[in-house]
Amino acid sequence: MLDYTAKLTRAPGDMTEDDIARLRDVGFSDRAILDIAQVVAYYAYVNRIADGLGVSLEQYWADGKEDYE
């Protein structure tokens, strides 16, 4: 799954049926594969919208803090 998501993120034009077949071979259902693809695509979409509009990170993300004080 992580190899699939990395490839979909970095080289979406290189995706093939073999990428999906590998997920099926290890037990992912078509619904699960759809969910994985949608999460990856949505994350990319939101990031591109934010980058395209010049949205800055909230301070706690910019600082690298994990607590939300």
N, C-alpha and C positions, 0 to 999 in steps of 0.2 A: 504494500500500500504506500509506503513512504517513497519508494522508487517511482511509483506512478505519480504521486503528487509532486515530487521534485521535477520530473520530466514535464508534467503538465504546466507547471509554473515557469520553468526555464525555457522550454522549447515546445510550446503547444502545437506548432505546425508539424512537428515530428511524430505526433501520436499516431499509432496504428492499431489495428485490430489485435495484434499480438500483445499490446500493452493490456488490453482488456482481458484477453485470453489468460494471461498470467494471473490476473486477479481471480478469475473464475477457477483456475486450476488450484488455487490455494483456499478456495471455499467461499469467496465473496459472491453474493447473489447480484443479479442485475440491479436490483433496487439499491443495494449497498454501494455498488459502483457508481450509480447515478448520484447518490448522496455524497460520495467522496468528490466526484467531479464538481458538483454544485457548490460544496464548501470551498474548494480550491478556487473556482471561478469567482465566487462572491468575494472572497478575501482579496483576490487580485483586483476586482472591480472597485471595491471600496478604497483600496490603497491608491489606485490610479486617480480616482475622483479627488481624494484628499491631496495627493501630490499635485494634480492639475489645478487645484484651487488654492494651493499654497497653505493648506491647513497645517498648523504647527502641532506638535505633540503636546499633550497636557504635561505639566511640569513633572509629575511623578514618573511618567514614562521617560521623559528626557533625562531625568536624574538616574534612571535605572533602579529606582526603589520599587520594591515589591509590596510594601505596605501602603495603605491608603490613608495616611494620617491627615 
